[in-house]
Amino acid sequence: MTDSAHGFPVDGAEAASGAQTEPALAQNETTEDERLDGVVVQTRADLGGQDAATIEQALRSRLNDAGISMDDDEIAALARDLAG
């Protein structure tokens, strides 16, 4: 059976109640490298032209938010690279 409004399959309980009790789509899994690439691209777009210290502070926060662990030297080098 499918949900006529959305076209995805529903089981008997969902069909009877009309409630979706499971995610319709699986979440996209990303690798740490993909998340890091995203942080770098976004930081470059947001902070292009800023000094390395400002970029490093933002990187630390964004890497933490993304669940990416890097050592201090790597973060500082990345910030210097982004600062140009």
DOTI-14335 format. One record per residue: x, y, z of N, C-alpha, C in turn; residue in three letters; chain; residue number from 1. Coordinates in nm, 4 decimals. Example, Ala and Ser with C-alpha at 12.3 -4.5 7.8 and 13.67 -1.06 7.14 Angstrom:
2
((1.3190,-0.5690,0.7800),(1.2300,-0.4500,0.7800),(1.3200,-0.3300,0.7800),'ALA','A',1),
((1.2850,-0.2250,0.7080),(1.3670,-0.1060,0.7140),(1.2900,0.0030,0.7870),'SER','A',2),
This chain:
84
((0.0850,-0.1165,0.0000),(0.0000,0.0000,0.0000),(0.0898,0.1231,0.0000),'MET','A',1),
((0.0481,0.2310,-0.0667),(0.1262,0.3542,-0.0688),(0.0435,0.4703,-0.0174),'THR','A',2),
((0.1135,0.5690,0.0334),(0.0515,0.6942,0.0754),(0.0172,0.7699,-0.0517),'ASP','A',3),
((-0.1095,0.7937,-0.0753),(-0.1508,0.8554,-0.2009),(-0.0996,0.9981,-0.2155),'SER','A',4),
((-0.0785,1.0669,-0.1063),(-0.0305,1.2049,-0.1151),(0.1179,1.2120,-0.1484),'ALA','A',5),
((0.1937,1.1097,-0.1045),(0.3383,1.1156,-0.1209),(0.3946,1.0009,-0.2036),'HIS','A',6),
((0.3216,0.8950,-0.2210),(0.3646,0.7834,-0.3033),(0.4644,0.6891,-0.2389),'GLY','A',7),
((0.4855,0.6972,-0.1067),(0.5776,0.6040,-0.0441),(0.4993,0.4939,0.0256),'PHE','A',8),
((0.5618,0.3756,0.0399),(0.4908,0.2635,0.1012),(0.4621,0.2877,0.2490),'PRO','A',9),
((0.3498,0.2372,0.2935),(0.3143,0.2418,0.4348),(0.2725,0.1024,0.4778),'VAL','A',10),
((0.2944,0.0716,0.6063),(0.2521,-0.0601,0.6541),(0.1072,-0.0536,0.7012),'ASP','A',11),
((0.0565,-0.1639,0.7491),(-0.0840,-0.1718,0.7880),(-0.1237,-0.0727,0.8950),'GLY','A',12),
((-0.0416,-0.0574,0.9999),(-0.0740,0.0353,1.1086),(-0.0747,0.1790,1.0583),'ALA','A',13),
((0.0232,0.2130,0.9758),(0.0277,0.3484,0.9214),(-0.0914,0.3734,0.8303),'GLU','A',14),
((-0.1259,0.2718,0.7514),(-0.2377,0.2870,0.6588),(-0.3678,0.3081,0.7355),'ALA','A',15),
((-0.3844,0.2338,0.8464),(-0.5075,0.2446,0.9237),(-0.5178,0.3796,0.9950),'ALA','A',16),
((-0.4064,0.4284,1.0483),(-0.4114,0.5526,1.1256),(-0.3858,0.6762,1.0406),'SER','A',17),
((-0.3235,0.6568,0.9260),(-0.2875,0.7707,0.8425),(-0.1639,0.8433,0.8925),'GLY','A',18),
((-0.0999,0.7908,0.9979),(0.0184,0.8549,1.0551),(0.1449,0.7878,1.0054),'ALA','A',19),
((0.2433,0.8678,0.9757),(0.3736,0.8144,0.9378),(0.4538,0.7974,1.0653),'GLN','A',20),
((0.4934,0.6736,1.0957),(0.5666,0.6475,1.2189),(0.7135,0.6176,1.1951),'THR','A',21),
((0.7544,0.6056,1.0723),(0.8931,0.5789,1.0363),(0.9400,0.6866,0.9393),'GLU','A',22),
((1.0711,0.7115,0.9342),(1.1206,0.8077,0.8356),(1.0862,0.7629,0.6941),'PRO','A',23),
((1.0449,0.8573,0.6120),(1.0118,0.8252,0.4734),(1.1375,0.7968,0.3931),'ALA','A',24),
((1.2459,0.8683,0.4237),(1.3715,0.8511,0.3525),(1.4840,0.8344,0.4534),'LEU','A',25),
((1.5800,0.7513,0.4190),(1.6968,0.7374,0.5041),(1.7800,0.8649,0.4944),'ALA','A',26),
((1.8422,0.9025,0.6037),(1.9293,1.0199,0.6024),(2.0539,0.9890,0.5209),'GLN','A',27),
((2.1043,1.0901,0.4533),(2.2268,1.0733,0.3770),(2.3447,1.0677,0.4722),'ASN','A',28),
((2.4223,0.9634,0.4601),(2.5429,0.9499,0.5405),(2.6553,1.0239,0.4696),'GLU','A',29),
((2.7384,1.0945,0.5445),(2.8532,1.1618,0.4864),(2.9791,1.1144,0.5557),'THR','A',30),
((3.0878,1.1148,0.4812),(3.2160,1.0795,0.5404),(3.2738,1.2020,0.6097),'THR','A',31),
((3.3723,1.1797,0.6930),(3.4381,1.2919,0.7596),(3.5044,1.3830,0.6566),'GLU','A',32),
((3.5621,1.3247,0.5515),(3.6241,1.4060,0.4461),(3.5210,1.4949,0.3768),'ASP','A',33),
((3.4019,1.4424,0.3528),(3.2963,1.5225,0.2898),(3.2515,1.6363,0.3812),'GLU','A',34),
((3.2398,1.6061,0.5108),(3.2019,1.7110,0.6057),(3.3105,1.8180,0.6146),'ARG','A',35),
((3.4377,1.7745,0.6151),(3.5488,1.8692,0.6190),(3.5478,1.9574,0.4949),'LEU','A',36),
((3.5282,1.8969,0.3787),(3.5199,1.9755,0.2547),(3.4093,2.0800,0.2643),'ASP','A',37),
((3.2956,2.0415,0.3191),(3.1845,2.1346,0.3340),(3.2176,2.2494,0.4276),'GLY','A',38),
((3.2846,2.2192,0.5383),(3.3249,2.3231,0.6332),(3.4220,2.4200,0.5661),'VAL','A',39),
((3.5177,2.3666,0.4906),(3.6167,2.4512,0.4240),(3.5500,2.5416,0.3210),'VAL','A',40),
((3.4639,2.4849,0.2388),(3.3955,2.5638,0.1352),(3.3113,2.6740,0.1987),'VAL','A',41),
((3.2356,2.6399,0.3027),(3.1490,2.7387,0.3667),(3.2299,2.8459,0.4379),'GLN','A',42),
((3.3384,2.8056,0.5032),(3.4224,2.9028,0.5731),(3.4884,2.9977,0.4737),'THR','A',43),
((3.5356,2.9436,0.3632),(3.5950,3.0283,0.2591),(3.4923,3.1291,0.2073),'ARG','A',44),
((3.3704,3.0834,0.1853),(3.2653,3.1724,0.1343),(3.2272,3.2786,0.2376),'ALA','A',45),
((3.2193,3.2392,0.3640),(3.1751,3.3309,0.4694),(3.2838,3.4287,0.5137),'ASP','A',46),
((3.4088,3.3821,0.5160),(3.5146,3.4607,0.5798),(3.6304,3.4947,0.4867),'LEU','A',47),
((3.6107,3.4804,0.3566),(3.7159,3.5150,0.2618),(3.7660,3.6560,0.2874),'GLY','A',48),
((3.8985,3.6718,0.2934),(3.9569,3.8030,0.3166),(3.9826,3.8359,0.4626),'GLY','A',49),
((3.9347,3.7518,0.5542),(3.9582,3.7749,0.6972),(4.0977,3.7244,0.7343),'GLN','A',50),
((4.1470,3.7676,0.8497),(4.2783,3.7228,0.8959),(4.2707,3.5786,0.9464),'ASP','A',51),
((4.3881,3.5153,0.9563),(4.3961,3.3741,0.9943),(4.3375,3.3478,1.1325),'ALA','A',52),
((4.3546,3.4401,1.2270),(4.3022,3.4194,1.3629),(4.1500,3.4132,1.3633),'ALA','A',53),
((4.0869,3.4995,1.2855),(3.9405,3.4997,1.2764),(3.8914,3.3710,1.2119),'THR','A',54),
((3.9594,3.3302,1.1062),(3.9215,3.2075,1.0361),(3.9436,3.0863,1.1257),'ILE','A',55),
((4.0544,3.0845,1.1991),(4.0830,2.9716,1.2881),(3.9753,2.9572,1.3948),'GLU','A',56),
((3.9324,3.0673,1.4516),(3.8271,3.0633,1.5536),(3.6984,3.0046,1.4952),'GLN','A',57),
((3.6611,3.0486,1.3759),(3.5403,2.9963,1.3112),(3.5567,2.8487,1.2771),'ALA','A',58),
((3.6746,2.8117,1.2265),(3.6990,2.6714,1.1930),(3.6834,2.5815,1.3149),'LEU','A',59),
((3.7398,2.6224,1.4267),(3.7304,2.5398,1.5481),(3.5842,2.5142,1.5849),'ARG','A',60),
((3.5041,2.6171,1.5793),(3.3626,2.6033,1.6121),(3.2914,2.5143,1.5109),'SER','A',61),
((3.3157,2.5389,1.3841),(3.2469,2.4635,1.2793),(3.2910,2.3177,1.2753),'ARG','A',62),
((3.4191,2.2927,1.2957),(3.4670,2.1546,1.2992),(3.4054,2.0807,1.4172),'LEU','A',63),
((3.3981,2.1446,1.5311),(3.3347,2.0852,1.6484),(3.1880,2.0536,1.6200),'ASN','A',64),
((3.1167,2.1493,1.5604),(2.9751,2.1285,1.5272),(2.9561,2.0119,1.4313),'ASP','A',65),
((3.0527,1.9928,1.3403),(3.0437,1.8859,1.2407),(3.0967,1.7529,1.2934),'ALA','A',66),
((3.1480,1.7520,1.4173),(3.2000,1.6287,1.4751),(3.3322,1.5853,1.4152),'GLY','A',67),
((3.4125,1.6817,1.3719),(3.5412,1.6527,1.3087),(3.6525,1.6873,1.4067),'ILE','A',68),
((3.7414,1.5906,1.4310),(3.8552,1.6127,1.5196),(3.9801,1.6390,1.4363),'SER','A',69),
((4.0464,1.7491,1.4649),(4.1744,1.7821,1.4021),(4.2645,1.8374,1.5112),'MET','A',70),
((4.3960,1.8153,1.4968),(4.4846,1.8720,1.5981),(4.5060,2.0210,1.5720),'ASP','A',71),
((4.5561,2.0892,1.6725),(4.5704,2.2348,1.6676),(4.6544,2.2816,1.5494),'ASP','A',72),
((4.7642,2.2100,1.5214),(4.8516,2.2496,1.4110),(4.7808,2.2393,1.2764),'ASP','A',73),
((4.6996,2.1351,1.2586),(4.6250,2.1188,1.1333),(4.5228,2.2310,1.1148),'GLU','A',74),
((4.4547,2.2665,1.2220),(4.3548,2.3734,1.2142),(4.4224,2.5064,1.1831),'ILE','A',75),
((4.5340,2.5342,1.2501),(4.6061,2.6591,1.2264),(4.6560,2.6661,1.0823),'ALA','A',76),
((4.7081,2.5547,1.0299),(4.7564,2.5521,0.8918),(4.6419,2.5731,0.7935),'ALA','A',77),
((4.5290,2.5114,0.8196),(4.4124,2.5279,0.7330),(4.3641,2.6727,0.7361),'LEU','A',78),
((4.3637,2.7328,0.8536),(4.3221,2.8730,0.8658),(4.4162,2.9644,0.7882),'ALA','A',79),
((4.5463,2.9401,0.7982),(4.6432,3.0210,0.7226),(4.6222,3.0049,0.5730),'ARG','A',80),
((4.5952,2.8821,0.5304),(4.5706,2.8558,0.3889),(4.4460,2.9305,0.3409),'ASP','A',81),
((4.3397,2.9271,0.4197),(4.2164,2.9956,0.3818),(4.2320,3.1474,0.3844),'LEU','A',82),
((4.3201,3.1972,0.4710),(4.3425,3.3415,0.4792),(4.4242,3.3914,0.3599),'ALA','A',83),
((4.4908,3.2963,0.2935),(4.5658,3.3315,0.1732),(4.6993,3.3842,0.2049),'GLY','A',84),
